[in-house]
Amino acid sequence: MNFHKQLFHHDPDNGIFGDCYRTCLANLFGMTPEEVPHFYRGREYDLEVAEAKEWLVARGFRLARVLFDGSARPQDVLYLFGANNLGLFYLFSGRSRTGCNHVVIARDDAIVHDPSLTDAGIIGPMSHGYYEIELLTPENGMASHALRVAEACAE
């Protein structure tokens, strides 16, 4: 899998909003970041989430989200989820070394790609106090379709 880095470093004071989320989605879909809308642009969070969900549904997918207690260490969250879901790529969100919410791609119990331009990683929970794990699931529930996507991502 050829992973891309995000196009924009998060700098909201200057009207620039990091695009780690769209970059992670682009990587999972085998696309470039430019081919995925930049959902998170400092607007109301619910609108941004709705736009991302709409884009995914148009491609036959939904996101399944799991929240983990922010008192855990990032590696513990990765281990708890990944050790029980071997072989799956998923989005892992938390707070980065730069202090902002950030998302990376993980598989098993490890981060496999950080789209940050500075490899900021995940060092703690998101600003709402939790870690988030998101899995792409087929909109129509067809497991065979999900398996084909997982196999394509593994190549």
Secondary structure as UniProt FT lines:
FT   HELIX           12..14
FT   HELIX           20..29
FT   HELIX           33..35
FT   HELIX           45..58
FT   TURN            59..60
FT   STRAND          61..69
FT   TURN            70..71
FT   HELIX           74..82
FT   TURN            83..84
FT   TURN            86..87
FT   STRAND          89..95
FT   TURN            97..98
FT   STRAND          101..107
FT   TURN            108..109
FT   STRAND          110..113
FT   TURN            117..118
FT   TURN            127..128
FT   STRAND          130..138
FT   TURN            139..140
FT   HELIX           143..154
//
